[in-house]
Amino acid sequence: MRFFLGLTGSLAAAFLTVGCAVHQRSTEGRVLGAGAESGSWASSAEVAWLGKLGAWDTRLLRGLQTAARVESTPGLADKLMHRDGRTMVMHARALEPAGSCDSDLTTRVGSAPTVRLEHAYDAFRIACAHLQRFRVAITLAISQRQASKIDEAQQEAKRAAAVLLQADQMLPPGEVRALPVIAGNAEQSRIEPRLGRIASRLAGKPIEVRCWSNGDWARLMREEGSYTHGKLGPDTLGFAGIGGSRVNLGPSVCGGLVDLAYDHARPVDDAGQLMLAAAIVTLSHEPQHSKGIAEEFVAECSAIQLAHTTAIRLGATAAYAASLVHAYWRHYGQELPAYRSADCRKGGALDLGRADSIWP
């Protein structure tokens, strides 16, 4: 009866998406998103609505994460399979937000305030329908051991995850603004093709890298901060959606990468090398999320191991690239707890086994 393990986890991973967005190219080479012709930044009413949507999203995510934790923890999973009363109640309560998904969306968030956000709102409602059917199916499969509900739960989980990704790809409106494609130094926000090629190789699929200007980054963080319920903010260096196709980089990160790739800048002081190393690791880190990795410590450990090759692809020599990675490793212990792990070491569980990895 371990059929349900991973089902709720896949939904929780889908809800961890932040800021991923699909795009269509116009004949002028610009990127168009969310069906918005003007590509304007979010209005105050839209930002407020995004905040309510983010709160709704957070409540739903917490429930799915709790249910996934019950399903994936050996002791709790065994109790769940044997229909232990307390464990079943814990699991059922965790799934309650999925069961009331549509009504909560309607009452707590409300209809989209503008036409350009209606498609996303409608998509979330469709996802809710799948989530509600998923909750019913998985509950019956566990509580009544109805094997016939296994496939139904699996299919609804897949459908819900797919629609959730589609809905998230439409938001927030500022992130999907039309941007020009510009290589090299530029003051304006743009799509950077060289960085995009590197990110695409790291993710194993086409990735668009957006470099934002100082002013636009502040505006973007206003929208993203509201939509992600505070997960993104002024200190954010870059972000990408779980399984998405877009990487967004802040101006300090893009500035360092562009200086290295196009102006052949090679800082030798400790502070300069650390800043450049952080930019390179960020470029390596975000495509890990695009591949589907949700855990920050996993994405970060992989990014540091890939940073040597990333630096070389940006034009650094092997020796200089190694010095940058060593500079980053010296500060690894100072990272936020969510970004570091005792398993991130040579021979550890997070070792990718690459010959070109630089370890401390």
N, C-alpha and C positions, 0 to 999 in steps of 0.2 A: 504493500500500500504506500510505497514511497513515490507514487506517481505525482503527488502534488508538490514535492520539493522543487523549488526553483520557479514555479509558476508565479507566485506572488512576488518573488524576488525580481523577476523580469519586468513586472509592472512597476515596481519601485524604482528600478534602474531607468525605466522610460520617463518616470516623473522627475528624475534628477536632471533632465535636460534644461539647459539655460542658454537662451539666445541662439540656438541653431536655426538656420534659415535656408530654405531653398531659393533658387534664383532663376531668372530667365534673362537671356541676353537680348538687348534690342539691336537694331541694325546700326546704332551709333556706338556699340561697344560698351554700353553702360549696363549696370545690373539693376534690374527692377524687382521689387519685392512687394508682397502683401497687396498687390493690386492697386497700390497707391500711385497715382500719376504724379502728384507733386512731391512725394517723398518727404513731406514735412515732418518735423519733430512732433512728439505727442503733445497735445494740449493739456491743460490742467485737469480737465474732466477725464481725459484718457489716462493720465498718470494716476488719478484717484481710482479709476476702474481697474487698472493694472495692479494697484495695491490690494484691492479686494480679491482680485483673481489670484494673486500671489498667496494671500492668507488662506484662501480655499484650497489652493494647490498644496500648501504646506501641511494643512490638516490631513488631507488625503494621503500625502506622501508618508507622513508619520505613521498612519494606520497601516499602510502597505508594508512599510519597513518593519513594524512590530510583528505583523503576520508572517513576513518572510523570515524574521529572526526565530519565531516559534517553529516554523517549518524546517529550518536548516540547523537548529541546535540539536545535536543527537538526543540528549535526554528529553527535551521538550517534544521533539518529533516522535519519539517512541510513545510518550504519553498521549500525544494527539492521535497516533494510530490506534492506540488501545482505548480511545475515547474516555480519557481521564476528564472528569467534570470540570475542574478548575482550569485545566489547559485549554479545553474546548471553549470555555467562556472567554478566556483571554484572547484566543484566536478570533472568536466571533466578534468581540468588541472592537478588535483592531480592524476588522473588515466592515464595520458599520459605516464609516465614511464612504466606502465604495457602494454600499447599498443605498445610501441617501444622496449619492453623487449629484444627480440631476436636480433634486429639490433644493439641495444646498447651493448649487450653482445659481439657481433661479432666485432664491431668497437672499443669499449672502452676497452675491456678486451682482446679479441683475443683468439686464440686456446690455449689449454693447452701446456705448454712448455715441458712436459714429459709424457710418456705413463701412468704412475700411476695416473695422474690427469685427464686423458681423460674421464674416467667414470663420474666423478663429472661434468665436463664441459658439457658432453652430457645430463646429468640429468637436469642441469640448463636450457638447451635449450628446453627440453621436458616441463619443468615447464613453460617456457615462452610461449609455444604454448597454454597451458591451461589458463595462465594469459591473453593472448590476446583475447581468446574466452570469458573469464569471463568479460573482460572490455566491449566487444561489447554487450554481453547479458545484463549486468546490465545497460548500457547506454540506450539501447532500452527499457528496462523494465521501467526505470524512465522517459525518455524523451517522449516516445510514449505510455507509460502505457500498454505495451504488456505483459499481464499476462502469455503468453506462454513462455516468456523468464525467468520466475522466476525459474523454476526447472533447466533450463540450466545453469543459473548463479550459483545456489547453487552447482550443480554437478561439474562445472569447478572450483569453489572455493575450494571444497574438494580435487579434483585431484591435483590442483596446490599446495595446502598446503602439501599434502602427498609427492609429488615429491620433493618439496623444502626441506623437512626434510631429505629425502633420500640423496639428493645432499650434504647437509650440513654434514651429518654423515660420509662422505668420506674425510672431510677436517678438519684441515690441516694435512699433512702427518706425522708430528712429533707426533701429539696427538694419532694417531692410530698405533704407533709403538708396536711391540711385547714386552710385559712385563711379568716377572715371577710373580707368586702368592706367596707372602711371608707375614706371620703373624708376628707382633711384630716389634722389632727394626731392622732396616736395613739401610745401607747407600745408597743403590741403589734405583732407581725408581722401583716401583712394584705395583701390585694390592693387596689391603689390605682387606682380606676376612671379618674380624670382622666389620670393618667400613662399608663394603658393605652390610652386613646384617642389620645394623642399618639404613643405608640410604634406603634400600629396604622397610623396615617397614614404614619409613616416607613417601616414595613416593607411597606406595601401589603397587609396581611392582618391578621386579628385577633391581637392580642398581649396577653398577660396580664402585668402588671407587679406583681411581688411586692416589697414593702418589708419588710425584716427588722429586728427589734429587735437591740440590741447583743448580748444573750445568745444569741439564736437564730442570729445571723450567725456568731458564734464556733463554735457547734455545726455549722452548715452548712459552714463552711470546713474543719472537721475531716473531715467526710464527703467533701466535694468534693476536698480536698487529697489524700486517699487514693485516690479514684476516678480523678482526673485525673493522678495520679502527680506531684504537686507543681506542676502548672500554675496552680492556684488556691491562694491562701493568705491570710494576715492582711492583706496590702497590697492585696488585690483590692477594687476599688470596685464592680464589677458584672460580670455575665457572662450569656451567652445561648448557646444551642446553634446551630450552623450549620444554618439551615433550620428551626429550632424555633419554638415558639409561646409561649415564656415568657422574660421578662427578669427577672433577680434583681438587686436593688439593695441595696447596703449601707446602714447607718443614716445615715452622714454624707451620702451622696448624696441619699437620700430626705429627710433633714432639710432640706437646702438647697432642694430643689425644692418641698417643701411650704411652707416659709417664704415662698418667692417667690410661689407660686400662691395660697395661702390667707391668709397674714398680710401680704402685700404688702411683705415685707422687701426693702430695696434697699441692700446694703452699698456704701459709697463708698471705703473704705480698700483699698489694693492687695491685702492678704492676703485680706480678705473677698470681694472681687470675683473673685480667682483661684479660691478655693474654690467659689464659686457657679458660675463659668464651667466648672470641672471637672465639677461635677454635671450641668450642662446638656449638655456634650459627651458625658458618659457616657450620658445618656438618649438622645442622638442616635446614639451609637456602637453600642450593643448591638443595636438593631433592624437595623443593617446586617448583622450576623451572622445574624439571623433571616431576612433576605432571601436568604441563601446565600453572602455574602461571607466568605471564610475568612481572607484576609490582613489582619493588624492595621493595617498602614500604609494600606491602601485604606479600611478601615472608619473609621479615625481621620480621614483627610483628608476623607472625605465628611461625617463627623459635624461637623467644625469648620465646613464650608460650610453645613450645615443648622442649626447652633446658633443663628443669628440668628432664624430663623423659630421654632425650638423655644422660645426665650426669650420671644418675643412671644406664643406660644400659652399660655405659663405666666402671662402677665399683664404682662410687661415692656413698656415703651415701645420704639419702634424705636431711639431714641437710647441708652437704657440697655442694650438688647440688644447694640448695636454696641460699646459700651464693654466689655462682658463678653467679647465675642469678641476684641477687640483685646488685652485682658488675657491671654487664653489664648494668642494668637499670640506674645506676647512670651516665652513659656516653651516654645514648640514645640521649639526646639533642644535642650532639656533632657530631652525624652522618651526613653524607651528606643529603641534603634535599630530594633527591630521595628515601632515605632509611627510612625516618621517617614520621609519620602522627599523626595528632591530634586525629584521630579515633583509634589509638593504645593505648587503655586504657581499664580498666575493665568496662564492660558494653557498650563499644564503638562498632562502626560498624565492627571493625576487631577482636573483642573478639571471640575466638573460643568456649567459654563456657566450657572449660575443668576445672575439679575440681583440677587438679594437676598443673595448671598454677600459676606462681609466678608473682605477680604484684608489682610495686614499692609502 
